Amino acid sequence: KQWYQRRVRGSRNRQECVERAMTPASQASSYVQQEMNLISERLNRCAETCQDDIYGFTSTQSAEQKARMEQCTNACAEKCTAVIPEMMQRIASNLKPLLPPTSEFTQGTILAAPEAPLPMSGMGGVPGMPPGLGGLPPPSAGSANLPNLGS
């Protein structure tokens, strides 16, 4: 009976050790997923604004409307792509406390100076659309709900 209790206790200790070791990775994964969800939500809101502004309440879609919709949604994608470097820096600064100081991530080799974003061909501002992401402010309110990974 005594050897069995030691074995069970040892097994529990190993399990607790694994869980403690996995906590930073789990927190990091959740945080990155939240950041990706924010970008996705911005893109969806922008595309919905395009749809509302271009199609309104009409049930038909002309070739001109389809072309304007494509131009508008491409502009949305370009705007969201433009905020990725900022998002990556935010992710990097929040994940650094979770990683060992010798990792490639904390040494800056993974997040080296980003290359210039690739321009989307023929895309500029969309005529008749307000500046910004579909005229909506960035999701700063959602950022307050992000976990504090430094603790």
Residue pairs with C-beta under 8 A, 6 or more apart in sequence:
24 98
24 99
25 98
27 98
27 147
27 149
28 95
28 98
28 149
30 147
31 91
31 94
31 95
31 146
31 147
31 149
32 91
32 95
34 145
34 146
34 147
35 87
35 90
35 91
35 146
38 87
38 139
38 142
38 143
39 80
39 83
39 84
39 87
41 139
41 142
42 79
42 80
42 83
42 133
42 136
42 138
42 139
43 76
43 77
43 80
45 133
45 134
45 136
46 73
46 76
46 79
46 80
46 133
46 134
46 136
47 72
47 73
47 76
47 134
48 134
49 129
49 134
49 135
49 136
50 69
50 72
50 73
50 76
50 126
50 129
50 134
51 69
53 72
53 128
53 129
54 65
54 68
54 69
54 72
55 61
55 65
55 69
58 65
61 69
68 126
71 123
71 126
72 126
72 129
74 120
74 123
75 123
75 124
75 125
75 126
75 129
76 133
76 134
77 120
78 119
78 120
78 123
79 132
79 133
80 133
81 117
81 120
82 117
83 138
84 117
85 114
85 117
88 111
88 114
89 111
92 105
92 111
94 146
94 149
94 150
95 105
95 149
96 105
96 106
97 149
97 150
98 149
99 105
99 106
100 106
104 110
105 111
125 131
129 135
